[in-house]
Amino acid sequence: MTLFGLVRHGQTDYNLRDLFQGSSDIPLNDTGIQQAHQALDDLPPVDWDVVVSSPLQRAQQTAQIISEDHGIPFGGTEARLVEIDWGVAEGRPTREMEETYPERSFPGREDHQAVADRGYDALEDLERTYPGKKVLVVAHGTLIRFVLSGIIERPLPSIPNATLSLVELEDTTWGVRMIAGAPVEHEVRVVSREQNPRFILEKSHLAPGQIAAEVQESEAGR
């Protein structure tokens, strides 16, 4: 079984200004740098074997800070972990664009199912490279949300900056154990690794949704 820790990068000025960021290559701001230093604080200790990241600089910066702070080898970047391309919405205010284009139907937007599928592809290939290891993956809020939403089969809220989610992969069984720091227990087996898509991402999952029932229940019991 390979354990993946999915970490969203720290804050950027686009995050601070509530702009669609997507595939735009924006660096961390000072808050984001501090968040990266604190990303693994107050979490159960895990002996991570390696950290890999999206090639976008905000993710690479976060990964390299974590690598240096915790002595975890940096394993480089994985192109399929880049954030969704929001098309014409990139760099524009979230509210304005959502009012102009209902259901986030932005011209030029990357297909949401394709984003989730490349996320699953990347994790499966990392599992082949690091079988049975504990792998930190620093990526992006929407990509992480799509990957998790597909597995648990329901919409999720936005993934906060510099938070950790846990996914286990063994053969064709996927398990979600944590979402943005909240414990979750959800496991599903797909027919084969050739099954594509592995999980159907509904159109309703495109925008952040309500907190998943498992997360609500877990939070209530904390």
Disulfide bonds with the S-S distance in Angstrom:
none
